[in-house]
Amino acid sequence: MKLLKFNLIFIPILALALGAIGFIAQKMLLEDARQHIIENARIIMESALSSRTYTTKQVAPLLEQKNFKLQTAVAEFRKTLESIPKTFDPTATADVRANLRKGFALGQQRALEALEQFAAAAKDKPGELLDNEFHPQSVPAFAATEIFNYLREKFPNYFYKEATLNPTNPRNRATDWESDVVNQFRTRPEQTEIVSIRDTPTGPSLFLARAIKVNNVSCLECHSTADKAPVEMIKLYGSANGFGWKLNDIIGAQIVSVPMAVPVLLAENVFRTLVLWLAGAFVVILTFGNLAFLLLTRTR
């Protein structure tokens, strides 16, 4: 009877204690998994930012430098063409013997005609060497997206997008939920980061977003009005979208999506293992508790 009373008190207390431990452990494991996912998202975000910085500081200036060198060479070539004599010089035969003057003058005339033909043929050729094309690869947003697309070949459930309300490139146009994220940044300019979870066909996914702000005047060279944008860019993307941007406007958001399935599954597996250990601990503690109670009651 005494043992029964002891167990009626001891078992609920033990069960509550171990249950509380299990509940707290589950919360901690899931939160740890969430923080792990957020950290992965931040690493991906920083990688995208690094690729943008690399494109801005190294790729774009390299193209500009190359074109500058070509322009300089073309200018020198044109200067040389302009220096070619355009008319026959009658004084050139003054020091030539009389019997050779006619042949020398004829040769000079033919050389001059050949030079004129060469100048006419080469007049517009140097301009063809200039790189007047628009290279999307020199645009930071394009470069970051392309680099991440290669990563997605191995990790297809990871996403990176520069979601823009009024993009030049149609693939960057924000979807409904992405537009909500962008508008949240626009209504709260002081907010630097948004972390949330959304359901996807492949399971829950955590996304991390940061605002895209027009903080450089150079952006307006291509995105203020269509008439100021590069002609080649207009040919590639058209003149209907990607314009009307203003300095300090929030025009989009960088969004990284990371699947939660694997980290959460690992956390759940760890929790199940912990539950088994807690159940074993419950049986052991209960057994030794009963034995101790019996030994104590028998000695009396």
Order of alpha helices (4+ residues) and beta strands (2+ residues): alpha-alpha-alpha-alpha-alpha-beta-alpha-beta-beta-alpha-alpha-beta-alpha
